[in-house]
Amino acid sequence: MASHFEDARYYMGRAVEHAKAGIKEEVEPLEERVRELTGTEKEPEPGRLEKLQADLQALEERAEGEAREAVENARERVTAYREQRED
């Protein structure tokens, strides 16, 4: 059953990506027109270095979370083992 949820989550993500791309495509000409009228320039997209740094930061945070969970799980197992031996 978990695979069904994983599949549903995957397809929901894909649907969101397609919806986002469609909205961006429809709104882009309007954005350009508003920028022309107001005289504001579009901000540059982040470079490869900034994207890489953001990805590394996200991976670091994910690894920290997983490590905390693993340590907590190990502590629970050790406690349960000790309690079992005392009985």
Residue frames as qw, qx, qy, qz and C-alpha x, y, z in Angstrom:
[[0.000, 0.885, 0.465, 0.000, 0.00, 0.00, 0.00],
 [0.340, -0.723, 0.095, 0.594, 2.92, 2.35, 0.67],
 [0.380, -0.014, 0.578, 0.722, 3.90, 2.11, -2.99],
 [0.122, 0.721, 0.616, 0.293, 0.47, 3.46, -3.93],
 [0.226, -0.920, -0.165, 0.274, 1.06, 6.52, -1.77],
 [0.440, -0.449, 0.392, 0.671, 4.54, 6.95, -3.25],
 [0.319, 0.328, 0.668, 0.587, 3.10, 6.74, -6.75],
 [0.021, -0.870, -0.485, -0.088, 0.34, 9.21, -5.90],
 [0.352, -0.804, 0.034, 0.478, 2.88, 11.60, -4.38],
 [0.442, -0.148, 0.533, 0.706, 5.06, 11.34, -7.51],
 [0.201, 0.527, 0.654, 0.505, 2.16, 12.06, -9.86],
 [0.164, -0.915, -0.340, 0.144, 0.94, 14.94, -7.69],
 [0.411, -0.609, 0.231, 0.638, 4.41, 16.44, -7.89],
 [0.348, 0.123, 0.636, 0.678, 4.41, 16.06, -11.66],
 [0.057, 0.767, 0.597, 0.227, 0.97, 17.69, -11.89],
 [0.271, -0.878, -0.126, 0.374, 2.16, 20.62, -9.79],
 [0.424, -0.346, 0.429, 0.719, 5.26, 21.03, -11.99],
 [0.243, 0.381, 0.677, 0.581, 3.12, 21.08, -15.14],
 [0.090, -0.877, -0.472, -0.013, 0.63, 23.52, -13.62],
 [0.372, -0.743, 0.063, 0.554, 3.46, 25.80, -12.52],
 [0.375, -0.103, 0.554, 0.736, 5.03, 25.72, -16.00],
 [0.139, 0.607, 0.673, 0.398, 1.66, 26.46, -17.60],
 [0.192, -0.910, -0.311, 0.194, 0.94, 29.39, -15.32],
 [0.411, -0.563, 0.255, 0.670, 4.43, 30.78, -15.87],
 [0.335, 0.170, 0.648, 0.663, 4.00, 30.51, -19.63],
 [0.021, 0.763, 0.591, 0.261, 0.65, 32.33, -19.51],
 [0.301, -0.902, -0.191, 0.242, 1.76, 35.09, -17.12],
 [0.627, -0.213, 0.223, 0.716, 5.21, 35.77, -18.62],
 [0.266, 0.489, 0.379, 0.739, 4.00, 38.16, -21.38],
 [0.309, -0.868, -0.315, -0.228, 1.93, 40.06, -18.83],
 [0.658, -0.606, -0.020, 0.446, 4.93, 40.34, -16.50],
 [0.533, 0.068, 0.285, 0.794, 7.09, 41.72, -19.32],
 [0.032, 0.702, 0.399, 0.589, 4.43, 44.28, -20.20],
 [0.483, -0.850, -0.210, 0.010, 4.12, 45.44, -16.58],
 [0.677, -0.394, 0.101, 0.613, 7.90, 45.69, -16.27],
 [0.379, 0.360, 0.342, 0.781, 8.04, 47.82, -19.41],
 [0.171, -0.807, -0.349, -0.444, 5.35, 50.16, -18.09],
 [0.585, -0.803, -0.078, 0.076, 6.89, 50.49, -14.62],
 [0.326, 0.827, -0.408, 0.209, 10.50, 50.58, -15.80],
 [0.613, -0.556, 0.548, -0.121, 11.69, 47.80, -13.51],
 [0.458, 0.472, -0.731, -0.181, 14.12, 45.15, -14.67],
 [0.943, -0.178, -0.228, -0.165, 13.83, 41.46, -14.06],
 [0.475, -0.705, 0.524, -0.045, 16.13, 40.15, -11.34],
 [0.435, 0.475, -0.748, -0.162, 18.82, 37.82, -12.64],
 [0.938, -0.189, -0.231, -0.178, 18.35, 34.12, -12.03],
 [0.598, -0.669, 0.437, 0.051, 20.67, 32.56, -9.47],
 [0.390, 0.634, -0.647, -0.164, 23.86, 31.28, -10.97],
 [0.824, 0.061, -0.562, -0.025, 25.10, 27.73, -10.92],
 [0.322, 0.227, -0.673, 0.626, 27.15, 28.37, -7.79],
 [0.395, -0.191, 0.342, -0.831, 24.17, 29.71, -5.83],
 [0.850, -0.026, -0.250, -0.462, 22.01, 26.78, -6.94],
 [0.712, 0.159, -0.645, 0.227, 24.73, 24.32, -5.94],
 [0.073, 0.238, -0.602, 0.759, 25.15, 25.99, -2.55],
 [0.622, -0.148, 0.141, -0.756, 21.40, 25.87, -1.93],
 [0.877, 0.051, -0.423, -0.224, 21.30, 22.18, -2.91],
 [0.525, 0.208, -0.685, 0.460, 24.22, 21.39, -0.62],
 [0.218, -0.242, 0.462, -0.825, 22.55, 23.25, 2.25],
 [0.795, -0.088, -0.069, -0.596, 19.35, 21.28, 1.74],
 [0.821, 0.128, -0.554, 0.046, 21.29, 18.00, 1.64],
 [0.250, 0.280, -0.653, 0.657, 23.16, 18.94, 4.80],
 [0.477, -0.201, 0.319, -0.794, 19.92, 19.69, 6.64],
 [0.883, 0.012, -0.267, -0.387, 18.39, 16.43, 5.43],
 [0.673, 0.212, -0.649, 0.285, 21.45, 14.46, 6.53],
 [0.033, -0.286, 0.582, -0.761, 21.38, 16.11, 9.96],
 [0.697, -0.138, 0.114, -0.695, 17.73, 15.20, 10.38],
 [0.894, 0.097, -0.410, -0.151, 18.34, 11.61, 9.33],
 [0.454, 0.292, -0.678, 0.499, 21.33, 11.36, 11.66],
 [0.317, -0.271, 0.457, -0.786, 19.26, 12.65, 14.58],
 [0.854, -0.047, -0.079, -0.512, 16.56, 10.10, 13.84],
 [0.793, 0.210, -0.561, 0.106, 19.13, 7.30, 13.64],
 [0.184, 0.305, -0.661, 0.660, 20.69, 8.29, 16.97],
 [0.553, -0.194, 0.290, -0.757, 17.28, 8.52, 18.61],
 [0.903, 0.063, -0.281, -0.320, 16.32, 5.12, 17.22],
 [0.621, 0.270, -0.657, 0.332, 19.59, 3.61, 18.44],
 [0.109, -0.302, 0.575, -0.753, 19.06, 5.06, 21.93],
 [0.759, -0.110, 0.089, -0.636, 15.56, 3.61, 22.07],
 [0.874, 0.160, -0.452, -0.079, 16.87, 0.19, 21.03],
 [0.388, 0.309, -0.684, 0.536, 19.64, 0.25, 23.62],
 [0.379, -0.249, 0.431, -0.781, 17.18, 1.28, 26.33],
 [0.874, -0.010, -0.098, -0.476, 14.77, -1.48, 25.30],
 [0.755, 0.251, -0.587, 0.149, 17.62, -4.02, 25.24],
 [0.127, 0.323, -0.657, 0.669, 18.81, -2.99, 28.70],
 [0.597, -0.173, 0.279, -0.732, 15.29, -3.17, 30.11],
 [0.901, 0.095, -0.314, -0.285, 14.83, -6.62, 28.57],
 [0.587, 0.284, -0.671, 0.353, 18.07, -7.90, 30.14],
 [0.138, -0.314, 0.566, -0.750, 17.08, -6.59, 33.58],
 [0.779, -0.145, -0.007, -0.610, 13.83, -8.57, 33.54]]
